[in-house]
Amino acid sequence: MSVNIKRIGVLTSGGDSPGMNAAIRAVVRTCAFHNIECTGIYRGYQGMIEGDFKEMGPRSVNNIINKGGTILKSARSKEFMTPEGRQKAHDNLLKHGIDAFVVIGGNGSFTGALLFNKEFNFPVIGIPGTIDNDIYGTSFTLGYDTALNTVVEVIDKIRDTASSHNRLFFVEVMGRDAGHIALNAGIGAGAEEILIPEEDMGLDRLVDSLKKSKASGKSSSIVVIAEGDRIGKSAFELKDYFDQNMPEYDVRVSILGHMQRGGAPSCFDRVLASRLGVRAVETLLDGNSNYMVGLLKDDVVLTPLEQAVKGKSQIDQELIRVSDIVSI
């Protein structure tokens, strides 16, 4: 154990995701287990700049493992993007005796931590928290499993209406740059087609696929669309196209939006958050820094923050093949 670290800060940054509170809890209690002080940093890097800190102990994190969102709040900080802002943040950390910090967030949060580490040689560890599952170095990010379950549950309900009225539904899910939610939820909910940024399906193929579905006897269809798909500017643009060119379809659009981020974390996300939180603190206490903790093949592993930021998560091609087969 490193004797240099006596107090660790913890913050959440960027978009919230289910499991962040469970990770905060794990960080705080691991610090207590190792007789290390822990400080909660409110509102992400902006709170670090403004000195919005609070001491945290084991009882500070009672009854939060089951709650969505983040008790530490989150914010995007333009000021932290400036050298002056980061200097303020560093001064506040030193003023409050914080020797290292754990940041729970996504690529933007890790980019800030990486830059901060390079400028001040300040020990940092990242925990991946984003429902998009788009971070290199981990098979699962906090909140992804919960978001999948939320999306599948909603699509199941939409299908009831689609079947009752012989409708075609375009269901847009989160995934500006990655199609993990759309692909997995689409398969899990039995969607007829899935549109993701990584695979340019093309409008002609989509039209042909839906025509085949109707010809095969399907009276209703559901198309799951990641928000970053390139076929149309939006699900509503696709609806307009079908309204004008294929009037035989009664088309509806459902944008799931931020409901995907909320809700109580699944058991998987609670366990994952606990494992990653413990490893994050113990990595710092072992004298290591500038890593992200993640899960690969059910093992908690360390990935250099720079690789986590610059690397790109890959879509599972086997799942695309499975989707093509089971959607006929």
Buried (B, 14 or more C-beta within 10 A) or exposed (E): EBEEBEBBBBBBBBBBBBBBBBBBBBBBBBBBEBEBBBBBBBBBBBBBBBBBBEEBEEEBBEEBBEBBBBBBBBBBBEBBBEEEBBEBBBEBBEEBEBBBBBBBBBBBBBBBBBBBBEEBEBBBBBBBBBBBBBBBBBBBBBBBBBBBBBBBEBBEEBBEEBEEEBBBBBBBBBBEBBBBBBBBBBBBBEBBBBBBBBBEBEEEEBBEBBEEBBEEEBEBBBBBBBBBBEBBEBBBEBBBBBEEEBEEBBBBBBBBEEEBBBBBBBEBBBBBBBBBBBBBBBBBBEEEBBBBBBBEEEEBBBBBBBEBBEBEBEBEEEBBEEBEEEBE
